[in-house]
């Protein structure tokens, strides 16, 4: 109902309440807003400015140039981009392949079992990431646990060199990011109406066809969410390649760090690479969004 | 013709017996209902016919084919699920086409048959909508079309109208009957709603605790219940227990205690041979009893009881009276006839006469306490006769 001001003696009071409401909501969002402005927006503006400056040994010279971007587009750095991209894609796909059956199984388990299994998925988060990565180093090392077991079982005659390879990187990446894939998948599969699968089978579809025609399309939301949660951090990952990878194939995160850490420093290139990473992530977000809304959009027969 | 036969069918869920030793044959083209309270095993039975549950023992045959162990997708049986289970990510058209697409029918044929089906269920102009854009009744129609397009030998309906409101339910019931007549295949209908089952079925099987209590045409079950449970579950009835004290050629005399230490006598025709001294149950439908404040003229084949009105429920087409006879409460339906010897309305606490013909009672060779649970015995106090002798204690 629309209130006509002159007929309503409470109009002034209402206006005041409205204003108060507005003020309250501003007050409530202010901390987060200020936080974002000071620690996200302003730093990014600095990064953008720095990417257009000239590199010096320790610092930058305030002279405008596009040199940083030109260097970023040379084959060496494009190769780094390609490696990071490949790593992120592989990690995402492997997480999806490994995570889907797990999420499916948990979603279909009895309530009691379900909660226990979910706790098992979450337990690794209780241990610091670095400690977990170092455990992997011990496990995969030349004289490590894995090689010892395989040697003792007589499956190999000399230790495998897994540590410091791309395989080790992917292995640990999948291990770390798997829960981020499982949890969103679980949340959509848990809401899936299982009688739909009964209905599909009733209409002549066997288990495999039912999976591809019903389960998979309806789990789409979880696949997209999990994919983003894994792909985006994987693209810029630094810690894992640094700790279990080698120095021959450097990933984007590592290169950015080196540009800042190693002397001569190159702040503009580090900034430019960060922005390129941001751009790729943004592009991917848009692409995912378009794909997702397209697959959701109403088809016309 | 291919009938469906259930032979000694049982289903055991980790020690809980959902269905026990059910044998039945359903004729081709029949509309057969399983009727019973929730948990009676009717849905489990349906799921076994559909193939979602594998029977613990027994066989299911369609014609001469044993389908007991076939997976659902290899049976010529389709199901209408309780919540319709339409695929939310597909249009109405794609939902209906699903079965044919799985079987890789040519595109033209799919188009033609889907259109034909949508016309049958009067949904031809909704083909491009998604399930969340149509109403409950429309979803129901699509579920029917999606099942029937596969030309099943049997259509299973699991409480198909439970989610609809009353008006729509009555409407869909008639449509279901029309569709059944149009396609001529066997329908197996599962419901807990006795009026649904009674109105559309050729035959009904009343189930309780995994057993079929009685099966037959609806009027047979209503008029001639063979057990206390079917008398209690189908329609409203008064269940009165008593002892046989005399047997003549065509009627028995039964002495019924009224709970206060007194007793009254009921004469009844019978269809099984009772013995003197036997305890049995009389089922007396509320609509068969006449109620009046004037004493009826004595006739040999009329039972007459004196009671006091305890409760009056106006229900539009008829009024329900609860009449106290001793400690017993007897339910009476009286229609609002305009021309009647009692013109002024009956009132609370008014003494009345109840009377009915000897042939309107029906004898059952069972005692309610042995058959019904305490809850069922005391349910609402008016749903059926409440025995005051052994009134179930509150738990």
Interface residues (C-beta under 8 A of the other chain):
Chain A: X193 X195 X196 X198 X199 X200 X201 X202 X203 X204 X205 X206 X209 X213 X214 X217 X218 X298 X299 X300 X301
Chain B: X50 X51 X52 X71 X72 X73 X77 X78 X79 X81 X83 X85 X86 X87 X88 X89 X91 X93 X94 X98 X99 X102 X103 X127 X128 X130 X146 X147 X150
